[in-house]
Amino acid sequence: MINLSIVIPCYNEGRNIPRLINRINRIIDRCKINLQFIIVNNGSSDNTNALLTNLIKNKYKKFYKIIFIKKNIGYGGGILKGIFFSTGKIVAWTHADLQTDPYDIIKAYKKYFKKILNDKMIVKGLRENRKIFDKIFTHFMSFICYVIFKLRIKDINAQPKIFSRSFLKLLKKAPKDFSLDLFLLLVALNNNYTISNYPVILQNRIYGNAKGGGSFIGKFRLSIKTLAYMIKLKKYGYSNTQN
């Protein structure tokens, strides 16, 4: 039985893939947990496919499952494809850019796995070492979430997200865009889950650009979309997200 499945979506992350696979292999060598890494190539138009095929080999191959999606199905769509393909008792997702170290998931798993399995807990990252502007944006989104839902959620879009396999039944109608992070947390709270924040050190992105809110314009667009989604959930009652 797989103890922990880690889903990592990729979209045109070819320059980061060698570093990512090298890091994962080092984690596999270091850990005695039954791990499964699910790499979702979500419609990439660069050399991501070729790199994944060529770099994952030898003794490490059995730890990987690769999903190739021909046409991009959205940030949330790629993650959902991976988590519903997973087989671990505990499931997590993080990003391929290595701004968050995948080993943070292992550390959080070791600290919380009994509570995740038995006590209805979601563990999520809480990013440290961030720029002032990024912190302001994040606090603003948390404030808006509180105004609309009267719920205090820190760092909504932080990675990783970690939860038990039983939680998957609540994600069947999850959004396929960048609203997935918010959806997961709201549904968790609405179903009496505890959200535990696990501090992670945010690293600089070495290659490529963030696909969501990396730039000011990206953050602005993401905030507008997130606000619209919050209003939609509030209008229809966010408890409906689980039905």
ABEGO torsion letter per residue (X at the ends): XBABBBBBBBBGAAAAAAAAAAAAAAAAAABABBBBBBBBBBGBABAAAAAAAAABBEAAAAABBBBBBABBAEAAAAAAAAAAABABABBBBBBAAGABBAAAAAAAAAAAAAAAAAAGBBBBBBBBGBBAAAAAAAAAAAAAAAAAAGBBBBGAABOBBBBBAAAAAAAAABBABAAAAAAAAAAAAAAGBBBBBBBBBBBBBABEBBABAABAAAAAAAAAAAAAAAAAAAAAEAAAAAX
